[in-house]
């Protein structure tokens, strides 16, 4: 038993078993000894009662006690072995036994007096003392106690040995999953995220092992995202920086003319870098749960219409149709800037993945309790494999397309965190080749639990 927890569990089980057996043995010993003492007392009392009945009958047969002390025998020695002598009501000895004559120096205060009663009248007193039969019973009592104690000790040894074996087996079965989980946790700490806990029991320990395995899966996934993010950051930052560097070097060497078109190209690359940095800053603020929301009543239909009017030229430039459908005006208490960020990211995502000639539709509907905003596109869609992860940070469904268009794969992550911070929910349904639909739900009653202002 090299494992400390195995030793501890074994020791606890053995101590509990020994303690239980010992307590039970002592209780049984005490109870049996007490019952045996009661039995001896009942036997003595029954014999004394027999002797008293015989003496009462002698009194009746003789019409009273003899005038002189008389030896009492007459073949009744078996009944009279504990009797010493009998006195009348005045205390005079009327009968004595062979035992009383042999032990004539017996102290009266060590004898046991029993009244002899006929009807309701006391006619004398019989004095009883110890006899050989009582000594024999006392010896039997000692032997009985010794036998019980011997049986208890033997039971403790046998049961203790069995308990020790069972305790070892149980402790190993109980501690093996714990040791396995400990080794897995240490391996994870050292960076080995491929290790898993195997052969888990179907109990709480098994559930703990499954949780540890799930944690390892999550850490491995996060590690992969981090590595991917590092590669993406290097690529997405290197590309515009290289462009800016090459253009500036060309301008310095008079290879590239310093023209408005070239300067505007550099400005676009700088804006691209600014957008990437802004995305990183946005996700950093989300990590710190820093949201400075300014809640105000927003006429949602008018708000979305203004947004669509601003985006229409961009979509038209790519040959996309941007449509808006509404069931009627509705007011939502929310943060205008965050709501704009949410819609900008969703529309940017739809614009990026919808081919020319496609449609992007914003639908606004509401009930007495909920406001629903849907952004539907006829783009490339999302596969079932990618669908569960699209809101994860740095996750990209198409590496090459995203690298061409820039970004770290944070757009949908930012959307989800902002929606939830505003007290809403967002879901997505999609089929490859048919497009995607993002649905946002907000309660009509403002939920300002996440408002730090």
Buried (B, 14 or more C-beta within 10 A) or exposed (E): BEBEBBBEBBBEBBEEBBEEBBEBBEEBBEEBBEEBEEEBEEEBEEBBEBBBEBBBEBBEEEEEBEEEBEEBEEEBEEBBBBBBBBBBEEEEBBBBBBBBEEEEEBEEEEBEEBEBEEEEEEBBBBBBBBBEBBEEBEEEBEEEBEEBBEEBEEBBEEBBEEBBEBBBEBBBEBBBBBBBBBEBBEBBEEEEBEBBBEEBEEEEBBEBBEEBBEBBEEEBBBEEBEEBBEEBBEEBBEBBEEBBEEBBEBBEEEEBEEEEEBEEBBEEBBEBBEBBEEBBEBBEBBEEEEBEBEBEEBEBBEBBBEBBEEBBEEBEEEEBBBBBEBEEEBBBBBBBEBBBBBBBBBBBBBBBBBEEEBBBBBBBBBEEEBBBBBBBBBBBBBEEEBBEBBBBBBBBBEEEEBBEBBBBBBBBBBBBBBBEBBBBEBEBEBEBEEBBBBBBBBBBEBBBEEBEE
